[in-house]
Amino acid sequence: MIANLFAGLPSAAAVDEQFADILQRPGLRIERIVSTGQASPEGFWYDQADGEWVVLLQGAARLRFADEPAARDLGPGDCVDIAPHRRHRVDWTDPDRPTVWLAVHYAA
């Protein structure tokens, strides 16, 4: 379990994203995601059964929704609630510094 959301961040340009559960309860999961330049594979879309509220705590990212014409640029403090089965993908994350996300997954 993580006691500090900014502890143990990888150096820039780590090979893989890091996923760490912070809290799990029935119908609820909170996780920290750390990206260092990763993006969703070309043509891949997340299509999740549960809802997800996400806030960007540090860094920068570009989030795209299948039902919107343009991607959303996200910076620290930006948050979005993603409805169940709303197709989305990460188009870009900052390769020069860790991008830290806090994701709250909840049963719909």
Backbone as XML, in Angstrom:
<?xml version="1.0"?>
<chain id="A" units="angstrom">
  <residue number="1" name="MET">
    <atom name="N" x="0.840" y="-1.188" z="0.000"/>
    <atom name="CA" x="0.000" y="0.000" z="0.000"/>
    <atom name="C" x="0.881" y="1.245" z="0.000"/>
  </residue>
  <residue number="2" name="ILE">
    <atom name="N" x="0.465" y="2.237" z="-0.719"/>
    <atom name="CA" x="1.209" y="3.487" z="-0.837"/>
    <atom name="C" x="0.762" y="4.445" z="0.265"/>
  </residue>
  <residue number="3" name="ALA">
    <atom name="N" x="1.717" y="5.028" z="0.968"/>
    <atom name="CA" x="1.408" y="6.010" z="2.008"/>
    <atom name="C" x="1.557" y="7.438" z="1.485"/>
  </residue>
  <residue number="4" name="ASN">
    <atom name="N" x="2.316" y="7.607" z="0.387"/>
    <atom name="CA" x="2.515" y="8.922" z="-0.215"/>
    <atom name="C" x="2.416" y="8.744" z="-1.729"/>
  </residue>
  <residue number="5" name="LEU">
    <atom name="N" x="1.544" y="9.500" z="-2.371"/>
    <atom name="CA" x="1.294" y="9.336" z="-3.804"/>
    <atom name="C" x="2.499" y="9.658" z="-4.675"/>
  </residue>
  <residue number="6" name="PHE">
    <atom name="N" x="3.475" y="10.402" z="-4.132"/>
    <atom name="CA" x="4.639" y="10.780" z="-4.923"/>
    <atom name="C" x="5.890" y="9.987" z="-4.537"/>
  </residue>
  <residue number="7" name="ALA">
    <atom name="N" x="5.750" y="9.036" z="-3.642"/>
    <atom name="CA" x="6.891" y="8.216" z="-3.223"/>
    <atom name="C" x="7.180" y="7.142" z="-4.258"/>
  </residue>
  <residue number="8" name="GLY">
    <atom name="N" x="8.452" y="6.884" z="-4.489"/>
    <atom name="CA" x="8.860" y="5.785" z="-5.360"/>
    <atom name="C" x="8.543" y="5.973" z="-6.822"/>
  </residue>
  <residue number="9" name="LEU">
    <atom name="N" x="8.494" y="7.219" z="-7.297"/>
    <atom name="CA" x="8.218" y="7.451" z="-8.711"/>
    <atom name="C" x="9.403" y="6.989" z="-9.551"/>
  </residue>
  <residue number="10" name="PRO">
    <atom name="N" x="9.137" y="6.403" z="-10.716"/>
    <atom name="CA" x="10.233" y="5.956" z="-11.578"/>
    <atom name="C" x="10.914" y="7.153" z="-12.232"/>
  </residue>
  <residue number="11" name="SER">
    <atom name="N" x="12.105" y="6.925" z="-12.734"/>
    <atom name="CA" x="12.775" y="7.963" z="-13.504"/>
    <atom name="C" x="12.029" y="8.135" z="-14.829"/>
  </residue>
  <residue number="12" name="ALA">
    <atom name="N" x="12.256" y="9.263" z="-15.459"/>
    <atom name="CA" x="11.617" y="9.512" z="-16.754"/>
    <atom name="C" x="12.007" y="8.403" z="-17.729"/>
  </residue>
  <residue number="13" name="ALA">
    <atom name="N" x="11.129" y="8.115" z="-18.651"/>
    <atom name="CA" x="11.347" y="7.135" z="-19.713"/>
    <atom name="C" x="11.491" y="5.706" z="-19.194"/>
  </residue>
  <residue number="14" name="ALA">
    <atom name="N" x="10.789" y="5.357" z="-18.122"/>
    <atom name="CA" x="10.734" y="3.957" z="-17.687"/>
    <atom name="C" x="10.030" y="3.158" z="-18.787"/>
  </residue>
  <residue number="15" name="VAL">
    <atom name="N" x="10.334" y="1.903" z="-18.875"/>
    <atom name="CA" x="9.798" y="1.071" z="-19.958"/>
    <atom name="C" x="8.284" y="0.885" z="-19.830"/>
  </residue>
  <residue number="16" name="ASP">
    <atom name="N" x="7.807" y="0.593" z="-18.623"/>
    <atom name="CA" x="6.388" y="0.294" z="-18.420"/>
    <atom name="C" x="5.743" y="1.290" z="-17.473"/>
  </residue>
  <residue number="17" name="GLU">
    <atom name="N" x="4.440" y="1.471" z="-17.662"/>
    <atom name="CA" x="3.672" y="2.227" z="-16.681"/>
    <atom name="C" x="3.648" y="1.449" z="-15.373"/>
  </residue>
  <residue number="18" name="GLN">
    <atom name="N" x="3.489" y="2.174" z="-14.276"/>
    <atom name="CA" x="3.351" y="1.542" z="-12.969"/>
    <atom name="C" x="1.910" y="1.689" z="-12.496"/>
  </residue>
  <residue number="19" name="PHE">
    <atom name="N" x="1.352" y="0.590" z="-11.986"/>
    <atom name="CA" x="0.005" y="0.575" z="-11.433"/>
    <atom name="C" x="0.107" y="0.070" z="-10.001"/>
  </residue>
  <residue number="20" name="ALA">
    <atom name="N" x="-0.458" y="0.821" z="-9.058"/>
    <atom name="CA" x="-0.413" y="0.400" z="-7.657"/>
    <atom name="C" x="-1.768" y="0.667" z="-7.007"/>
  </residue>
  <residue number="21" name="ASP">
    <atom name="N" x="-2.381" y="-0.392" z="-6.470"/>
    <atom name="CA" x="-3.636" y="-0.213" z="-5.754"/>
    <atom name="C" x="-3.376" y="0.491" z="-4.439"/>
  </residue>
  <residue number="22" name="ILE">
    <atom name="N" x="-4.227" y="1.451" z="-4.133"/>
    <atom name="CA" x="-4.135" y="2.196" z="-2.888"/>
    <atom name="C" x="-5.191" y="1.711" z="-1.906"/>
  </residue>
  <residue number="23" name="LEU">
    <atom name="N" x="-6.392" y="1.464" z="-2.425"/>
    <atom name="CA" x="-7.500" y="1.036" z="-1.578"/>
    <atom name="C" x="-8.468" y="0.218" z="-2.415"/>
  </residue>
  <residue number="24" name="GLN">
    <atom name="N" x="-8.925" y="-0.897" z="-1.848"/>
    <atom name="CA" x="-9.951" y="-1.704" z="-2.510"/>
    <atom name="C" x="-11.055" y="-2.019" z="-1.508"/>
  </residue>
  <residue number="25" name="ARG">
    <atom name="N" x="-12.279" y="-1.832" z="-1.942"/>
    <atom name="CA" x="-13.468" y="-2.177" z="-1.185"/>
    <atom name="C" x="-14.486" y="-2.712" z="-2.188"/>
  </residue>
  <residue number="26" name="PRO">
    <atom name="N" x="-15.516" y="-3.406" z="-1.729"/>
    <atom name="CA" x="-16.529" y="-3.873" z="-2.682"/>
    <atom name="C" x="-17.072" y="-2.713" z="-3.524"/>
  </residue>
  <residue number="27" name="GLY">
    <atom name="N" x="-16.961" y="-2.844" z="-4.830"/>
    <atom name="CA" x="-17.465" y="-1.823" z="-5.748"/>
    <atom name="C" x="-16.575" y="-0.609" z="-5.904"/>
  </residue>
  <residue number="28" name="LEU">
    <atom name="N" x="-15.361" y="-0.630" z="-5.300"/>
    <atom name="CA" x="-14.479" y="0.539" z="-5.340"/>
    <atom name="C" x="-13.022" y="0.093" z="-5.369"/>
  </residue>
  <residue number="29" name="ARG">
    <atom name="N" x="-12.254" y="0.712" z="-6.261"/>
    <atom name="CA" x="-10.806" y="0.497" z="-6.283"/>
    <atom name="C" x="-10.139" y="1.817" z="-6.625"/>
  </residue>
  <residue number="30" name="ILE">
    <atom name="N" x="-9.166" y="2.208" z="-5.813"/>
    <atom name="CA" x="-8.405" y="3.433" z="-6.048"/>
    <atom name="C" x="-6.971" y="3.017" z="-6.361"/>
  </residue>
  <residue number="31" name="GLU">
    <atom name="N" x="-6.442" y="3.545" z="-7.464"/>
    <atom name="CA" x="-5.082" y="3.189" z="-7.846"/>
    <atom name="C" x="-4.295" y="4.411" z="-8.279"/>
  </residue>
  <residue number="32" name="ARG">
    <atom name="N" x="-2.976" y="4.296" z="-8.102"/>
    <atom name="CA" x="-2.058" y="5.294" z="-8.641"/>
    <atom name="C" x="-1.480" y="4.709" z="-9.919"/>
  </residue>
  <residue number="33" name="ILE">
    <atom name="N" x="-1.467" y="5.524" z="-10.961"/>
    <atom name="CA" x="-0.858" y="5.142" z="-12.232"/>
    <atom name="C" x="0.252" y="6.151" z="-12.504"/>
  </residue>
  <residue number="34" name="VAL">
    <atom name="N" x="1.422" y="5.649" z="-12.848"/>
    <atom name="CA" x="2.535" y="6.524" z="-13.200"/>
    <atom name="C" x="2.954" y="6.204" z="-14.630"/>
  </residue>
  <residue number="35" name="SER">
    <atom name="N" x="2.865" y="7.214" z="-15.492"/>
    <atom name="CA" x="3.240" y="7.083" z="-16.896"/>
    <atom name="C" x="4.510" y="7.885" z="-17.134"/>
  </residue>
  <residue number="36" name="THR">
    <atom name="N" x="5.372" y="7.361" z="-17.984"/>
    <atom name="CA" x="6.608" y="8.054" z="-18.337"/>
    <atom name="C" x="6.799" y="8.001" z="-19.850"/>
  </residue>
  <residue number="37" name="GLY">
    <atom name="N" x="5.833" y="8.584" z="-20.553"/>
    <atom name="CA" x="5.892" y="8.606" z="-22.006"/>
    <atom name="C" x="5.064" y="7.535" z="-22.684"/>
  </residue>
  <residue number="38" name="GLN">
    <atom name="N" x="4.395" y="6.682" z="-21.919"/>
    <atom name="CA" x="3.581" y="5.632" z="-22.533"/>
    <atom name="C" x="2.266" y="6.203" z="-23.080"/>
  </residue>
  <residue number="39" name="ALA">
    <atom name="N" x="1.703" y="5.472" z="-24.025"/>
    <atom name="CA" x="0.401" y="5.793" z="-24.603"/>
    <atom name="C" x="-0.283" y="4.470" z="-24.944"/>
  </residue>
  <residue number="40" name="SER">
    <atom name="N" x="-1.582" y="4.531" z="-25.175"/>
    <atom name="CA" x="-2.312" y="3.329" z="-25.580"/>
    <atom name="C" x="-1.809" y="2.879" z="-26.946"/>
  </residue>
  <residue number="41" name="PRO">
    <atom name="N" x="-1.768" y="1.579" z="-27.181"/>
    <atom name="CA" x="-1.350" y="1.087" z="-28.502"/>
    <atom name="C" x="-2.269" y="1.633" z="-29.603"/>
  </residue>
  <residue number="42" name="GLU">
    <atom name="N" x="-1.710" y="1.822" z="-30.774"/>
    <atom name="CA" x="-2.482" y="2.319" z="-31.916"/>
    <atom name="C" x="-3.713" y="1.449" z="-32.133"/>
  </residue>
  <residue number="43" name="GLY">
    <atom name="N" x="-4.884" y="2.093" z="-32.256"/>
    <atom name="CA" x="-6.126" y="1.381" z="-32.507"/>
    <atom name="C" x="-6.779" y="0.768" z="-31.278"/>
  </residue>
  <residue number="44" name="PHE">
    <atom name="N" x="-6.130" y="0.844" z="-30.112"/>
    <atom name="CA" x="-6.682" y="0.268" z="-28.883"/>
    <atom name="C" x="-7.558" y="1.286" z="-28.173"/>
  </residue>
  <residue number="45" name="TRP">
    <atom name="N" x="-8.702" y="0.810" z="-27.659"/>
    <atom name="CA" x="-9.611" y="1.645" z="-26.866"/>
    <atom name="C" x="-9.960" y="0.899" z="-25.581"/>
  </residue>
  <residue number="46" name="TYR">
    <atom name="N" x="-9.889" y="1.602" z="-24.455"/>
    <atom name="CA" x="-10.424" y="1.039" z="-23.214"/>
    <atom name="C" x="-11.939" y="1.047" z="-23.318"/>
  </residue>
  <residue number="47" name="ASP">
    <atom name="N" x="-12.586" y="-0.020" z="-22.850"/>
    <atom name="CA" x="-14.046" y="-0.139" z="-22.813"/>
    <atom name="C" x="-14.356" y="-0.898" z="-21.528"/>
  </residue>
  <residue number="48" name="GLN">
    <atom name="N" x="-14.451" y="-0.184" z="-20.435"/>
    <atom name="CA" x="-14.523" y="-0.763" z="-19.093"/>
    <atom name="C" x="-15.958" y="-0.878" z="-18.605"/>
  </residue>
  <residue number="49" name="ALA">
    <atom name="N" x="-16.247" y="-1.951" z="-17.914"/>
    <atom name="CA" x="-17.589" y="-2.176" z="-17.372"/>
    <atom name="C" x="-17.903" y="-1.232" z="-16.215"/>
  </residue>
  <residue number="50" name="ASP">
    <atom name="N" x="-16.884" y="-0.815" z="-15.472"/>
    <atom name="CA" x="-17.086" y="0.085" z="-14.330"/>
    <atom name="C" x="-16.813" y="1.525" z="-14.736"/>
  </residue>
  <residue number="51" name="GLY">
    <atom name="N" x="-17.287" y="2.450" z="-13.931"/>
    <atom name="CA" x="-16.975" y="3.857" z="-14.109"/>
    <atom name="C" x="-15.573" y="4.133" z="-13.587"/>
  </residue>
  <residue number="52" name="GLU">
    <atom name="N" x="-14.986" y="5.225" z="-14.052"/>
    <atom name="CA" x="-13.652" y="5.613" z="-13.588"/>
    <atom name="C" x="-13.577" y="7.131" z="-13.514"/>
  </residue>
  <residue number="53" name="TRP">
    <atom name="N" x="-13.238" y="7.613" z="-12.328"/>
    <atom name="CA" x="-12.949" y="9.038" z="-12.148"/>
    <atom name="C" x="-11.446" y="9.143" z="-12.026"/>
  </residue>
  <residue number="54" name="VAL">
    <atom name="N" x="-10.843" y="10.013" z="-12.818"/>
    <atom name="CA" x="-9.393" y="10.129" z="-12.815"/>
    <atom name="C" x="-8.997" y="11.599" z="-12.683"/>
  </residue>
  <residue number="55" name="VAL">
    <atom name="N" x="-7.935" y="11.831" z="-11.901"/>
    <atom name="CA" x="-7.374" y="13.174" z="-11.768"/>
    <atom name="C" x="-5.884" y="13.077" z="-12.057"/>
  </residue>
  <residue number="56" name="LEU">
    <atom name="N" x="-5.380" y="14.032" z="-12.809"/>
    <atom name="CA" x="-3.951" y="14.100" z="-13.089"/>
    <atom name="C" x="-3.310" y="14.935" z="-11.976"/>
  </residue>
  <residue number="57" name="LEU">
    <atom name="N" x="-2.388" y="14.343" z="-11.250"/>
    <atom name="CA" x="-1.755" y="15.013" z="-10.117"/>
    <atom name="C" x="-0.463" y="15.721" z="-10.501"/>
  </residue>
  <residue number="58" name="GLN">
    <atom name="N" x="0.244" y="15.165" z="-11.477"/>
    <atom name="CA" x="1.551" y="15.688" z="-11.876"/>
    <atom name="C" x="1.810" y="15.288" z="-13.312"/>
  </residue>
  <residue number="59" name="GLY">
    <atom name="N" x="2.513" y="16.128" z="-14.043"/>
    <atom name="CA" x="2.873" y="15.801" z="-15.417"/>
    <atom name="C" x="1.850" y="16.317" z="-16.412"/>
  </residue>
  <residue number="60" name="ALA">
    <atom name="N" x="1.789" y="15.654" z="-17.554"/>
    <atom name="CA" x="0.872" y="16.061" z="-18.621"/>
    <atom name="C" x="0.478" y="14.833" z="-19.434"/>
  </residue>
  <residue number="61" name="ALA">
    <atom name="N" x="-0.739" y="14.896" z="-19.986"/>
    <atom name="CA" x="-1.246" y="13.769" z="-20.771"/>
    <atom name="C" x="-2.274" y="14.274" z="-21.775"/>
  </residue>
  <residue number="62" name="ARG">
    <atom name="N" x="-2.558" y="13.425" z="-22.736"/>
    <atom name="CA" x="-3.601" y="13.705" z="-23.716"/>
    <atom name="C" x="-4.525" y="12.498" z="-23.730"/>
  </residue>
  <residue number="63" name="LEU">
    <atom name="N" x="-5.797" y="12.730" z="-23.380"/>
    <atom name="CA" x="-6.803" y="11.680" z="-23.284"/>
    <atom name="C" x="-7.807" y="11.857" z="-24.415"/>
  </residue>
  <residue number="64" name="ARG">
    <atom name="N" x="-8.102" y="10.776" z="-25.129"/>
    <atom name="CA" x="-9.034" y="10.837" z="-26.266"/>
    <atom name="C" x="-10.242" y="9.945" z="-25.989"/>
  </residue>
  <residue number="65" name="PHE">
    <atom name="N" x="-11.411" y="10.452" z="-26.351"/>
    <atom name="CA" x="-12.661" y="9.692" z="-26.270"/>
    <atom name="C" x="-13.147" y="9.424" z="-27.685"/>
  </residue>
  <residue number="66" name="ALA">
    <atom name="N" x="-13.663" y="8.226" z="-27.918"/>
    <atom name="CA" x="-14.124" y="7.847" z="-29.247"/>
    <atom name="C" x="-15.271" y="8.733" z="-29.732"/>
  </residue>
  <residue number="67" name="ASP">
    <atom name="N" x="-16.039" y="9.305" z="-28.794"/>
    <atom name="CA" x="-17.201" y="10.110" z="-29.170"/>
    <atom name="C" x="-16.919" y="11.617" z="-29.198"/>
  </residue>
  <residue number="68" name="GLU">
    <atom name="N" x="-15.644" y="12.010" z="-29.139"/>
    <atom name="CA" x="-15.279" y="13.424" z="-29.213"/>
    <atom name="C" x="-14.317" y="13.637" z="-30.375"/>
  </residue>
  <residue number="69" name="PRO">
    <atom name="N" x="-14.420" y="14.774" z="-31.063"/>
    <atom name="CA" x="-13.592" y="14.992" z="-32.247"/>
    <atom name="C" x="-12.107" y="15.243" z="-31.959"/>
  </residue>
  <residue number="70" name="ALA">
    <atom name="N" x="-11.781" y="15.716" z="-30.763"/>
    <atom name="CA" x="-10.388" y="16.035" z="-30.453"/>
    <atom name="C" x="-10.018" y="15.493" z="-29.077"/>
  </residue>
  <residue number="71" name="ALA">
    <atom name="N" x="-8.738" y="15.242" z="-28.900"/>
    <atom name="CA" x="-8.231" y="14.766" z="-27.605"/>
    <atom name="C" x="-8.252" y="15.914" z="-26.596"/>
  </residue>
  <residue number="72" name="ARG">
    <atom name="N" x="-8.286" y="15.551" z="-25.321"/>
    <atom name="CA" x="-8.244" y="16.528" z="-24.234"/>
    <atom name="C" x="-6.829" y="16.581" z="-23.664"/>
  </residue>
  <residue number="73" name="ASP">
    <atom name="N" x="-6.264" y="17.764" z="-23.589"/>
    <atom name="CA" x="-4.979" y="17.949" z="-22.929"/>
    <atom name="C" x="-5.233" y="18.072" z="-21.438"/>
  </residue>
  <residue number="74" name="LEU">
    <atom name="N" x="-4.494" y="17.293" z="-20.639"/>
    <atom name="CA" x="-4.668" y="17.304" z="-19.195"/>
    <atom name="C" x="-3.379" y="17.745" z="-18.513"/>
  </residue>
  <residue number="75" name="GLY">
    <atom name="N" x="-3.544" y="18.555" z="-17.480"/>
    <atom name="CA" x="-2.434" y="18.989" z="-16.644"/>
    <atom name="C" x="-2.806" y="18.783" z="-15.194"/>
  </residue>
  <residue number="76" name="PRO">
    <atom name="N" x="-1.906" y="19.118" z="-14.273"/>
    <atom name="CA" x="-2.170" y="18.911" z="-12.850"/>
    <atom name="C" x="-3.501" y="19.529" z="-12.407"/>
  </residue>
  <residue number="77" name="GLY">
    <atom name="N" x="-4.294" y="18.718" z="-11.735"/>
    <atom name="CA" x="-5.591" y="19.150" z="-11.228"/>
    <atom name="C" x="-6.759" y="18.851" z="-12.146"/>
  </residue>
  <residue number="78" name="ASP">
    <atom name="N" x="-6.480" y="18.558" z="-13.411"/>
    <atom name="CA" x="-7.569" y="18.237" z="-14.341"/>
    <atom name="C" x="-8.125" y="16.854" z="-14.016"/>
  </residue>
  <residue number="79" name="CYS">
    <atom name="N" x="-9.455" y="16.753" z="-14.023"/>
    <atom name="CA" x="-10.089" y="15.478" z="-13.719"/>
    <atom name="C" x="-11.236" y="15.233" z="-14.693"/>
  </residue>
  <residue number="80" name="VAL">
    <atom name="N" x="-11.587" y="13.955" z="-14.805"/>
    <atom name="CA" x="-12.664" y="13.565" z="-15.717"/>
    <atom name="C" x="-13.334" y="12.308" z="-15.175"/>
  </residue>
  <residue number="81" name="ASP">
    <atom name="N" x="-14.643" y="12.249" z="-15.318"/>
    <atom name="CA" x="-15.412" y="11.061" z="-14.944"/>
    <atom name="C" x="-15.738" y="10.308" z="-16.224"/>
  </residue>
  <residue number="82" name="ILE">
    <atom name="N" x="-15.283" y="9.075" z="-16.299"/>
    <atom name="CA" x="-15.464" y="8.269" z="-17.504"/>
    <atom name="C" x="-16.572" y="7.252" z="-17.240"/>
  </residue>
  <residue number="83" name="ALA">
    <atom name="N" x="-17.659" y="7.395" z="-17.945"/>
    <atom name="CA" x="-18.808" y="6.510" z="-17.766"/>
    <atom name="C" x="-18.468" y="5.087" z="-18.198"/>
  </residue>
  <residue number="84" name="PRO">
    <atom name="N" x="-19.158" y="4.102" z="-17.624"/>
    <atom name="CA" x="-18.937" y="2.722" z="-18.059"/>
    <atom name="C" x="-19.111" y="2.588" z="-19.576"/>
  </residue>
  <residue number="85" name="HIS">
    <atom name="N" x="-18.246" y="1.839" z="-20.188"/>
    <atom name="CA" x="-18.251" y="1.533" z="-21.620"/>
    <atom name="C" x="-18.049" y="2.751" z="-22.518"/>
  </residue>
  <residue number="86" name="ARG">
    <atom name="N" x="-17.594" y="3.873" z="-21.950"/>
    <atom name="CA" x="-17.236" y="5.007" z="-22.800"/>
    <atom name="C" x="-15.813" y="4.770" z="-23.297"/>
  </residue>
  <residue number="87" name="ARG">
    <atom name="N" x="-15.703" y="4.546" z="-24.566"/>
    <atom name="CA" x="-14.409" y="4.186" z="-25.144"/>
    <atom name="C" x="-13.444" y="5.364" z="-25.075"/>
  </residue>
  <residue number="88" name="HIS">
    <atom name="N" x="-12.233" y="5.066" z="-24.567"/>
    <atom name="CA" x="-11.232" y="6.103" z="-24.408"/>
    <atom name="C" x="-9.836" y="5.498" z="-24.533"/>
  </residue>
  <residue number="89" name="ARG">
    <atom name="N" x="-8.858" y="6.360" z="-24.724"/>
    <atom name="CA" x="-7.470" y="5.934" z="-24.845"/>
    <atom name="C" x="-6.555" y="7.075" z="-24.411"/>
  </residue>
  <residue number="90" name="VAL">
    <atom name="N" x="-5.335" y="6.738" z="-24.064"/>
    <atom name="CA" x="-4.321" y="7.735" z="-23.739"/>
    <atom name="C" x="-3.487" y="7.930" z="-25.000"/>
  </residue>
  <residue number="91" name="ASP">
    <atom name="N" x="-3.549" y="9.131" z="-25.566"/>
    <atom name="CA" x="-2.805" y="9.421" z="-26.793"/>
    <atom name="C" x="-1.343" y="9.762" z="-26.521"/>
  </residue>
  <residue number="92" name="TRP">
    <atom name="N" x="-1.046" y="10.331" z="-25.329"/>
    <atom name="CA" x="0.308" y="10.809" z="-25.062"/>
    <atom name="C" x="0.467" y="11.076" z="-23.577"/>
  </residue>
  <residue number="93" name="THR">
    <atom name="N" x="1.640" y="10.798" z="-23.049"/>
    <atom name="CA" x="2.034" y="11.261" z="-21.713"/>
    <atom name="C" x="3.440" y="11.832" z="-21.829"/>
  </residue>
  <residue number="94" name="ASP">
    <atom name="N" x="3.752" y="12.763" z="-20.957"/>
    <atom name="CA" x="5.033" y="13.472" z="-20.964"/>
    <atom name="C" x="6.197" y="12.486" z="-20.821"/>
  </residue>
  <residue number="95" name="PRO">
    <atom name="N" x="7.105" y="12.442" z="-21.786"/>
    <atom name="CA" x="8.240" y="11.516" z="-21.693"/>
    <atom name="C" x="9.378" y="12.046" z="-20.825"/>
  </residue>
  <residue number="96" name="ASP">
    <atom name="N" x="9.327" y="13.320" z="-20.453"/>
    <atom name="CA" x="10.439" y="13.937" z="-19.730"/>
    <atom name="C" x="10.291" y="13.955" z="-18.218"/>
  </residue>
  <residue number="97" name="ARG">
    <atom name="N" x="9.098" y="13.668" z="-17.722"/>
    <atom name="CA" x="8.877" y="13.616" z="-16.275"/>
    <atom name="C" x="7.695" y="12.705" z="-16.002"/>
  </residue>
  <residue number="98" name="PRO">
    <atom name="N" x="7.651" y="12.096" z="-14.833"/>
    <atom name="CA" x="6.536" y="11.190" z="-14.529"/>
    <atom name="C" x="5.186" y="11.917" z="-14.527"/>
  </residue>
  <residue number="99" name="THR">
    <atom name="N" x="4.213" y="11.277" z="-15.124"/>
    <atom name="CA" x="2.824" y="11.737" z="-15.067"/>
    <atom name="C" x="2.119" y="10.840" z="-14.059"/>
  </residue>
  <residue number="100" name="VAL">
    <atom name="N" x="1.574" y="11.458" z="-13.011"/>
    <atom name="CA" x="0.949" y="10.715" z="-11.920"/>
    <atom name="C" x="-0.561" y="10.919" z="-11.990"/>
  </residue>
  <residue number="101" name="TRP">
    <atom name="N" x="-1.269" y="9.809" z="-12.097"/>
    <atom name="CA" x="-2.733" y="9.782" z="-12.144"/>
    <atom name="C" x="-3.255" y="9.153" z="-10.856"/>
  </residue>
  <residue number="102" name="LEU">
    <atom name="N" x="-4.388" y="9.615" z="-10.403"/>
    <atom name="CA" x="-5.138" y="8.930" z="-9.347"/>
    <atom name="C" x="-6.462" y="8.503" z="-9.983"/>
  </residue>
  <residue number="103" name="ALA">
    <atom name="N" x="-6.693" y="7.193" z="-10.026"/>
    <atom name="CA" x="-7.886" y="6.663" z="-10.680"/>
    <atom name="C" x="-8.784" y="6.005" z="-9.642"/>
  </residue>
  <residue number="104" name="VAL">
    <atom name="N" x="-10.056" y="6.372" z="-9.658"/>
    <atom name="CA" x="-11.048" y="5.794" z="-8.777"/>
    <atom name="C" x="-12.012" y="5.000" z="-9.657"/>
  </residue>
  <residue number="105" name="HIS">
    <atom name="N" x="-11.959" y="3.680" z="-9.536"/>
    <atom name="CA" x="-12.835" y="2.787" z="-10.286"/>
    <atom name="C" x="-14.015" y="2.442" z="-9.399"/>
  </residue>
  <residue number="106" name="TYR">
    <atom name="N" x="-15.232" y="2.588" z="-9.929"/>
    <atom name="CA" x="-16.418" y="2.342" z="-9.119"/>
    <atom name="C" x="-17.458" y="1.558" z="-9.901"/>
  </residue>
  <residue number="107" name="ALA">
    <atom name="N" x="-18.206" y="0.731" z="-9.161"/>
    <atom name="CA" x="-19.266" y="-0.052" z="-9.783"/>
    <atom name="C" x="-20.369" y="0.875" z="-10.258"/>
  </residue>
  <residue number="108" name="ALA">
    <atom name="N" x="-20.846" y="0.592" z="-11.429"/>
    <atom name="CA" x="-21.890" y="1.459" z="-12.019"/>
    <atom name="C" x="-23.268" y="1.028" z="-11.552"/>
  </residue>
</chain>
